[in-house]
Amino acid sequence: MQLTFLGAAGEVTGSSYLIETGTVRFLVDCGMFQGGREADRKNRTAFKFDPRAIDFVLLTHAHIDHSGLLPRLSAWGFRGPVYCTAATADLLQVMLKDSAYIQEKEIEWRNQSRRRGLSTQELAPLYTVTQAEAMLKQLVRVDYDTEIKPHPAIRCCFRDAGHILGSAIIELWVKQHGASKKIVFSGDLGKPGHPVVRDPAIIRQADVLLIESTYGNRLHRSMADTLDELVIAINDTLIRKRGNVIIPAFTVGRTQDLLFLLIDLYRRGKLGEMDIYVDSPMARAATEITLKHIALLDQESADALKWMNDNVKKPRIHFVQDIEESMQLNSMKHGIIIISASGMCDAGRIKHHLKYNLSRPECSILITGFQAERTLGRRLVDGARQVKIFGQDIRVKAAIYTIGGLSAHADQADLLNWLRHFEKMPEKIFVVHGEHSNSVALAAAIAQELKWATSIPEFLQAVKL
């Protein structure tokens, strides 16, 4: 049996793993690479295999860095099922079509620029909305904690990963030559006590383990300290400086987290009257999907929902749908909070809001999620004083806050605590889904704390299991 690391090896994005046994060939995740021109090249050359030969795909969750190349896989000939939780399937109905739409628009803009430069070579999107819609017909919904058999030699079970709605840890049993080997894919593990979702499920045994390391080199701020910083940033911007608060946020997971937290802070008198604009049609759809799956929410979020239903006085939340309304926000100079995608500032409506607010010292930008290398969001976190947006140089004068405690990823301590529940060390442990330094830090911590040996795979590395 062979495992090939097609992405998320030495980096965070592009999560995808190919397993081949001789009788079956399948993927776990099929994610898009994100961050700069190198990511675009990787996305266009991602398939080092024949998509027609893939029997099925197991999907950990709906985030684009885990699911975003599924329509391209289908367009190139994959015809098998894609197994995922019901909530993930609902989210993908929105996310993949939105991803395709953004790509079509970005390519349209780039082609217009190329034509102005007298280039005759037209670029094509990774996939179209039509191709995304066709792929969605291949989704197969599975329940948490219920064993399925996608192939006679394969058994698997999806466990709650506590990362975003519908996210899963995948337990996989592969039968070969009369013996069975258990492989566990952690997916993206959530932080215990994180808003909206439940805590990650406990796993006790694996022969082979792939563990994420997005924040393998650090500890998050406590939620209490994080909320204090959030309150200070918002009140200072809206009341003292009379500016706007711009929050780049992933439309699935982070946007819903922020809404629940802002509602709760308002309920507790920490924040005053405010107008919150959620500028993303997909975020509205994702929020409606979240409310559809109330059984998956944690108790605090359920309580917040009850309070909202019982009280007419609550923060004014506006979901922005059309482009014209989104553009009108840029004429509003103070007193509003804009939550918009993409979370890493590299695409979508957030780029317009940054263009109009970054150069204003009375405004604040709240970075609430992981920013991959070479993204606009990462440049802001790293202290860039000038950035280029839509070909225009923009001075960075707004305050940049990094609100790290809101991360939907487990930190180093959380990852170690999750690993401690294993009854014994897995035969092989691969540290994945992290920038190289983060993976190295987690591997060192595992060696020191648990005395376990690990490996950090390289991009496109194949290993025998």
C-alpha positions in Angstrom: 0.0 0.0 0.0 1.3 3.4 -0.9 0.5 6.9 0.5 1.4 10.0 -1.6 1.3 13.5 -0.1 -0.1 15.6 -2.9 -0.4 18.7 -0.8 -0.4 20.2 2.7 3.2 18.9 3.1 5.4 21.7 4.3 2.5 24.1 3.8 -1.0 24.6 5.0 -3.0 24.6 1.8 -3.7 22.0 -1.0 -4.6 19.2 1.4 -4.8 15.9 -0.6 -3.5 12.4 0.0 -3.6 9.5 -2.5 -3.8 5.9 -1.3 -3.2 3.0 -3.6 -3.4 -0.7 -2.7 -3.2 -2.4 -6.0 -7.0 -3.1 -6.0 -8.3 0.4 -5.0 -7.1 4.0 -5.5 -8.7 6.9 -3.7 -8.1 10.4 -2.3 -8.5 11.8 1.1 -9.3 15.5 0.4 -8.8 17.3 -2.8 -7.9 20.9 -1.8 -6.9 24.0 -3.6 -3.5 25.6 -3.1 -3.8 29.2 -1.9 -1.3 32.1 -1.8 0.3 33.8 -4.9 1.3 32.7 -8.4 3.0 29.6 -7.2 -0.3 28.4 -5.9 -2.0 29.0 -9.2 0.7 26.9 -10.9 0.3 24.1 -8.4 -3.5 24.1 -8.9 -3.1 23.8 -12.7 -0.7 20.9 -12.4 -2.1 19.3 -9.3 -3.1 15.9 -10.6 -0.1 13.6 -10.8 -2.4 10.7 -11.6 -5.3 9.9 -13.9 -8.5 11.3 -12.3 -10.4 8.6 -14.2 -8.6 6.0 -12.2 -9.7 7.3 -8.8 -12.4 5.1 -7.2 -13.7 7.5 -4.6 -12.8 10.5 -2.4 -13.2 10.9 1.3 -13.5 14.6 2.4 -12.7 15.9 5.9 -14.5 19.2 5.5 -15.7 22.0 3.3 -12.9 24.5 3.4 -11.5 25.3 0.0 -8.0 24.2 0.9 -9.4 20.8 1.4 -12.2 20.6 -1.2 -11.5 23.3 -3.8 -10.1 21.1 -6.6 -13.0 18.6 -6.6 -14.7 20.2 -9.5 -11.5 20.2 -11.5 -11.0 16.5 -10.6 -14.5 15.8 -11.9 -14.1 17.9 -15.0 -10.9 15.8 -15.8 -12.8 12.5 -15.7 -13.4 11.5 -12.1 -16.8 9.9 -11.9 -16.8 8.2 -8.4 -18.5 9.2 -5.2 -17.3 11.8 -2.8 -18.1 10.8 0.8 -18.6 13.6 3.4 -20.9 14.5 6.3 -24.3 16.0 5.6 -23.3 19.4 6.9 -20.2 19.4 4.7 -22.4 18.5 1.6 -24.7 21.4 2.4 -21.8 23.8 2.7 -20.2 22.6 -0.5 -23.4 23.4 -2.4 -22.6 27.0 -1.7 -18.8 27.1 -1.4 -17.7 25.3 -4.6 -20.1 27.3 -6.8 -18.8 30.5 -5.1 -15.2 29.4 -5.6 -15.9 28.8 -9.3 -17.7 32.2 -9.7 -14.8 34.0 -8.0 -12.3 32.3 -10.4 -14.4 33.1 -13.4 -14.5 36.8 -12.4 -10.7 36.9 -11.5 -9.8 35.3 -14.9 -12.1 37.8 -16.7 -10.3 40.7 -15.1 -6.9 39.2 -15.8 -7.8 38.6 -19.4 -9.0 42.2 -19.8 -5.6 43.3 -18.4 -3.8 41.0 -20.8 -5.7 42.3 -23.8 -4.8 45.9 -22.8 -1.2 44.7 -22.8 -1.7 43.4 -26.3 -1.5 39.7 -25.2 -3.5 37.4 -27.4 -3.3 34.3 -25.1 -6.5 33.9 -23.0 -6.4 32.4 -19.5 -9.0 29.9 -18.4 -10.4 29.4 -14.8 -9.5 26.2 -12.9 -13.2 25.3 -13.4 -16.5 26.9 -14.1 -19.7 27.2 -12.1 -21.3 24.6 -14.5 -18.5 22.2 -13.7 -18.8 22.8 -10.0 -22.6 22.1 -10.2 -21.9 18.9 -12.1 -19.5 17.7 -9.4 -21.9 18.3 -6.6 -24.0 15.5 -7.9 -21.3 13.1 -6.9 -21.6 13.9 -3.1 -22.6 11.1 -0.8 -23.7 12.1 2.7 -22.6 10.0 5.7 -23.5 10.4 9.4 -21.0 10.9 12.1 -19.9 7.7 14.0 -21.4 5.4 11.4 -19.2 2.9 9.6 -19.4 2.8 5.8 -17.7 0.6 3.1 -16.9 2.6 0.0 -15.0 -0.5 -1.3 -15.0 -4.2 -0.3 -11.4 -3.7 1.1 -12.2 -0.3 2.8 -14.1 0.6 6.0 -14.2 4.1 7.3 -15.9 6.2 10.0 -16.3 10.0 10.2 -15.8 11.5 13.7 -16.5 15.1 14.7 -13.2 17.2 14.3 -14.7 20.3 16.1 -13.1 22.6 13.4 -16.1 23.9 11.4 -19.6 22.7 10.9 -19.5 19.1 9.5 -15.7 18.8 9.9 -14.4 15.2 10.4 -11.6 13.1 11.6 -11.5 10.1 9.3 -10.8 6.6 10.7 -9.9 4.3 7.8 -9.4 0.5 7.8 -7.6 -0.9 4.7 -7.6 -4.6 4.2 -4.8 -6.0 2.1 -3.4 -9.6 1.8 -5.7 -10.7 4.6 -4.5 -8.1 7.1 -6.1 -4.8 8.1 -4.3 -1.6 8.8 -5.9 1.4 10.4 -5.1 4.9 9.1 -6.3 8.1 10.9 -6.5 11.4 9.2 -6.9 14.1 11.8 -8.2 16.6 9.2 -8.2 20.1 10.7 -8.7 19.7 14.5 -10.6 22.4 16.4 -9.8 24.0 19.6 -11.7 22.7 22.6 -14.2 25.3 23.9 -14.3 27.0 20.5 -17.6 28.7 19.7 -20.4 27.1 17.7 -19.0 23.6 17.2 -18.5 20.7 19.6 -15.1 19.6 20.8 -13.0 17.2 18.7 -13.7 13.5 19.1 -11.2 11.3 20.9 -9.4 8.7 18.9 -7.6 5.9 20.8 -5.8 3.8 18.2 -4.1 4.0 14.8 -1.4 2.1 12.9 -0.7 5.2 10.8 -1.6 8.8 11.8 -1.6 12.0 9.8 -1.8 14.9 12.3 -2.2 18.5 11.3 0.2 21.2 12.5 -1.2 24.5 11.4 -0.4 26.0 14.8 2.1 23.4 15.8 4.6 26.0 17.0 2.5 28.2 19.2 -0.2 28.5 21.9 -3.3 30.6 21.3 -4.4 33.4 23.6 -7.1 32.4 26.1 -10.6 33.0 25.0 -11.1 35.5 27.8 -8.0 37.6 26.7 -9.1 37.3 23.1 -12.5 38.7 23.8 -11.0 41.5 25.8 -8.8 42.4 22.9 -11.8 42.2 20.5 -13.8 44.5 22.7 -11.0 47.1 23.0 -10.3 47.0 19.2 -13.9 47.5 18.3 -14.8 50.1 20.9 -11.6 52.1 20.2 -12.3 52.2 16.5 -16.0 52.8 16.5 -16.2 55.2 19.5 -12.9 57.0 20.0 -11.5 57.1 16.5 -14.8 57.0 14.7 -13.6 54.7 12.0 -14.7 51.4 10.5 -13.7 47.9 11.6 -12.9 45.6 8.7 -12.7 41.8 9.4 -11.5 39.4 6.7 -13.1 36.1 7.6 -13.7 32.7 6.1 -17.3 32.6 5.2 -17.7 29.1 6.7 -16.8 28.8 10.3 -15.1 32.1 11.2 -18.0 34.4 10.1 -20.5 32.4 12.2 -18.1 32.4 15.2 -17.8 36.1 15.0 -21.5 36.7 14.8 -22.2 34.5 17.8 -19.4 36.2 19.8 -20.5 39.8 18.8 -24.1 38.9 19.8 -22.9 37.5 23.1 -20.7 40.5 23.9 -23.6 42.8 23.1 -25.9 40.7 25.3 -23.4 41.1 28.2 -23.0 44.9 27.7 -19.4 44.7 26.5 -20.2 46.3 23.1 -22.8 49.0 22.4 -25.1 49.5 19.5 -23.4 48.7 16.2 -24.2 47.9 12.6 -22.6 44.7 11.4 -22.5 44.1 7.7 -21.8 40.6 6.5 -20.7 41.2 2.9 -20.9 37.8 1.4 -23.9 36.0 -0.1 -22.1 32.7 0.7 -21.7 33.7 4.4 -25.5 34.3 4.6 -26.1 30.9 3.1 -23.5 29.3 5.4 -25.2 30.9 8.4 -28.5 29.5 7.3 -27.0 26.1 6.9 -25.5 26.4 10.4 -28.9 27.1 11.8 -30.3 24.1 9.9 -27.8 21.8 11.8 -28.6 23.0 15.3 -28.0 19.5 16.7 -24.3 19.9 15.8 -23.9 23.2 17.8 -22.3 23.5 21.3 -24.4 24.6 24.3 -23.2 28.2 24.4 -24.3 28.8 20.8 -27.6 27.1 21.4 -28.1 29.5 24.3 -27.2 32.5 22.2 -29.7 31.5 19.5 -32.4 31.2 22.2 -31.6 34.7 23.5 -31.8 36.1 19.9 -35.2 34.5 19.5 -36.4 35.9 22.9 -35.1 39.4 22.5 -35.9 42.0 19.8 -33.1 44.3 21.0 -29.9 42.9 19.5 -27.0 44.0 17.3 -28.2 45.2 13.9 -26.9 42.5 11.5 -27.2 43.2 7.8 -26.4 40.5 5.2 -25.2 42.2 2.0 -26.3 40.4 -1.2 -25.7 42.4 -4.4 -22.6 44.2 -5.7 -24.2 47.6 -5.6 -25.0 47.3 -1.9 -21.4 46.1 -1.2 -20.0 49.1 -3.1 -22.2 51.5 -1.0 -20.4 50.3 2.1 -17.2 52.0 0.8 -18.9 55.4 1.1 -19.7 54.8 4.8 -16.8 56.4 6.6 -17.4 55.4 10.3 -19.4 53.4 12.7 -19.7 50.0 10.9 -18.2 46.6 11.2 -17.7 44.8 7.8 -17.1 41.0 7.9 -16.2 39.8 4.4 -14.4 37.1 2.5 -11.9 35.9 1.6 -10.3 35.1 5.0 -6.7 35.5 3.6 -7.6 38.7 1.7 -6.6 37.3 -1.6 -10.0 37.3 -3.4 -13.5 38.4 -3.2 -15.2 41.6 -1.8 -12.7 42.0 1.1 -10.1 43.4 -1.3 -12.4 46.3 -2.2 -13.0 47.1 1.5 -9.3 47.0 2.3 -8.6 49.2 -0.7 -11.0 51.9 0.7 -10.1 51.6 4.4 -6.4 50.5 4.8 -5.1 54.0 4.2 -7.3 55.5 6.9 -5.6 55.7 10.4 -9.0 55.9 12.1 -9.9 52.4 10.8 -8.9 48.9 12.1 -8.3 45.6 10.3 -9.0 42.6 12.5 -7.1 39.5 11.4 -8.9 36.5 13.0 -7.6 33.5 11.1 -4.5 31.8 9.7 -2.8 33.7 6.9 -0.8 31.5 4.5 2.5 32.6 3.1 2.4 35.0 0.1 -1.2 36.1 0.8 -2.2 39.7 1.2 -3.4 38.9 4.7 0.0 37.5 5.6 1.7 40.7 4.3 -0.5 42.8 6.6 0.2 40.6 9.6 3.9 40.8 8.9 3.8 44.6 9.0 3.8 45.7 5.4 3.5 49.5 5.1 2.3 49.4 1.5 0.4 46.7 -0.4 -0.9 46.4 -4.0 -4.6 45.8 -4.5 -6.1 45.6 -8.0 -2.8 46.9 -9.3 -2.9 50.0 -7.1 -0.4 50.8 -4.3 -2.2 51.3 -1.0 -0.5 52.8 2.1 -1.2 50.8 5.3 -2.2 53.4 7.9 -5.1 51.5 9.6 -4.4 49.6 12.8 -3.8 45.9 12.3 -5.0 43.6 15.1 -4.2 39.9 15.1 -6.9 38.2 17.2 -5.2 34.8 17.4 -7.4 33.2 20.0 -10.3 32.9 17.6 -8.5 30.3 15.5 -10.6 27.3 14.7 -7.4 25.2 14.8 -6.0 23.4 17.8 -2.7 24.9 19.1 0.3 22.9 20.1 -1.0 22.1 23.6 -4.4 21.1 22.2 -2.7 18.8 19.6 -0.6 17.2 22.3 -3.6 16.7 24.6 -5.5 15.0 21.7 -2.6 12.7 21.0 -2.3 11.7 24.7 -5.6 9.8 24.3 -4.0 7.2 22.0 -3.4 4.0 23.9 0.0 3.5 22.3 2.2 5.2 19.7 1.1 4.6 16.1 3.6 2.7 13.9 4.0 5.8 11.7 3.1 9.4 12.4 3.2 12.0 9.7 3.1 15.7 10.6 1.2 17.5 7.9 -0.8 20.7 7.1 1.6 23.2 8.5 4.4 25.5 7.3 7.7 23.6 7.6 8.7 25.5 10.8 5.4 24.7 12.5 5.6 21.0 11.6 9.1 20.8 12.9 8.0 22.5 16.2 5.1 20.1 16.7 7.3 17.1 15.8 9.9 18.2 18.4 7.1 18.7 21.0 5.7 15.2 20.3 9.2 13.7 20.7 9.8 15.6 24.0 6.4 15.2 25.6 5.3 11.8 24.3 8.6 10.2 23.2 7.1 9.4 19.8 8.9 9.3 16.5 7.4 11.3 13.7 8.1 12.1 10.0 7.5 15.4 8.1 6.7 14.4 4.5 7.7 16.5 1.5 5.4 17.6 -1.3 4.7 14.7 -3.7 6.6 12.2 -1.4 5.3 8.6 -1.6 5.7 6.1 1.2 5.0 2.4 1.6 2.8 1.4 4.4 
